[in-house]
Amino acid sequence: MLTIGIEGEKSIQVTLTNTARALGSGELEVFATPAMISLMEATAQNSIKPLLDEGLGTVGTLINIRHISATPVGVTVHCKSKLVEIDNKRLVFWVAAYDGAGLIGEGTHERFIVNNIKFFEKACKKKEAEKHD
């Protein structure tokens, strides 16, 4: 059962593959904003995944993040999430990322609970619609 206050944690190391230069979001070899957002989404999603009924999952629908400080290659980034709001199938998380020097990003992230099979089938129907255009 989902309850307010569920927390998650996840860490990754900054490598050449998750830098702004590698992901095309900038020119420097520092931790990319898209990589930080991905880490935040994964941390939130993983925190509640074991509590969902079989066949259910969550999808990200909104993210409001500030990337405050750059992190160089070789440094570990640690992310924390906390479920702060439950509104039927809508879940809102506070998320934050840190390196050894302190906070590097924070904000909120919204996810919706979905039936994985139905959600994927609906998405795949777009392929069929595209074939008829």
C-alpha positions in Angstrom: 0.0 0.0 0.0 1.3 3.4 -0.9 1.6 6.0 1.8 2.9 9.5 2.1 6.5 9.5 3.2 7.9 6.5 1.2 11.5 7.2 0.5 14.0 6.0 -2.1 17.7 6.3 -2.7 20.0 5.6 -5.7 23.5 6.5 -6.6 25.5 6.6 -9.9 29.0 7.7 -10.9 29.5 10.5 -13.4 31.1 9.0 -16.4 31.9 10.2 -19.9 28.6 8.6 -21.1 26.3 10.7 -18.8 27.9 14.1 -19.3 26.3 17.1 -21.0 28.7 16.7 -23.9 27.8 13.1 -24.5 24.0 13.6 -24.2 24.0 16.8 -26.3 22.7 19.1 -23.6 25.9 21.1 -23.4 29.5 21.2 -24.3 31.2 20.3 -21.1 32.1 17.0 -19.5 30.0 17.5 -16.4 26.9 15.5 -15.2 24.1 16.3 -17.6 20.8 17.7 -16.6 19.0 14.9 -18.5 21.1 12.3 -16.7 20.2 13.9 -13.3 16.5 13.9 -14.2 16.7 10.3 -15.3 18.3 9.4 -11.9 15.6 11.3 -10.1 12.8 9.5 -12.1 14.4 6.1 -11.5 14.8 6.8 -7.8 11.1 7.8 -7.4 9.9 4.9 -9.5 12.0 2.3 -7.7 10.9 3.5 -4.3 7.3 2.4 -4.9 7.6 -0.4 -7.5 7.6 -3.2 -4.9 4.4 -1.9 -3.4 2.3 -1.9 -6.6 0.0 -4.8 -7.6 1.3 -7.1 -10.2 0.9 -5.7 -13.7 0.9 -2.1 -12.5 3.7 0.4 -13.0 4.2 4.1 -13.1 5.0 6.6 -15.8 6.6 10.0 -15.4 4.3 12.9 -16.5 5.8 16.1 -15.0 9.1 17.2 -13.7 10.1 20.6 -12.2 13.7 20.5 -11.4 16.5 23.0 -10.7 20.1 21.9 -11.6 22.1 24.0 -9.1 25.7 22.8 -9.4 27.9 21.0 -11.8 29.5 17.6 -11.0 32.7 16.4 -12.8 33.4 13.0 -14.2 34.5 10.5 -11.5 32.3 11.8 -8.8 29.3 9.9 -7.4 25.9 11.4 -7.4 23.4 10.3 -4.8 19.7 10.8 -5.2 16.9 10.8 -2.7 13.1 10.8 -3.3 10.1 11.1 -1.0 6.5 10.5 -1.9 4.7 13.7 -0.8 1.3 13.5 -2.4 -1.1 10.8 -3.5 -4.2 11.8 -5.5 -5.8 8.6 -6.8 -3.4 7.4 -9.4 -1.3 10.6 -9.4 1.8 10.5 -7.2 4.0 13.5 -6.5 7.6 13.1 -5.2 10.2 15.5 -3.8 13.5 14.6 -5.4 17.1 15.8 -4.7 20.5 15.0 -6.0 23.8 15.5 -4.1 27.5 15.1 -4.8 30.3 15.2 -2.2 30.1 19.0 -2.1 26.4 19.1 -1.4 23.1 19.7 -3.2 23.3 19.7 -7.0 19.6 19.6 -7.9 16.1 19.4 -6.5 12.5 19.7 -7.3 9.3 17.7 -7.8 8.4 14.8 -10.0 4.9 13.5 -10.8 4.1 9.9 -11.9 0.9 8.1 -12.7 0.0 4.5 -11.9 -0.8 2.6 -15.0 -1.6 -0.9 -16.1 1.6 -1.7 -18.0 0.0 -3.9 -20.7 -2.8 -1.5 -21.5 -0.5 1.5 -21.4 1.9 -0.1 -23.8 -0.8 -1.4 -26.2 -2.3 2.1 -26.4 1.1 3.6 -27.2 1.7 1.0 -29.9 -1.5 2.0 -31.6 0.3 5.1 -32.7 2.3 3.0 -35.1 -0.9 1.8 -36.7 -2.2 5.3 -37.0 1.0 6.4 -38.5 0.8 3.7 -41.2 -2.6 5.0 -42.3 -1.5 8.6 -42.7 
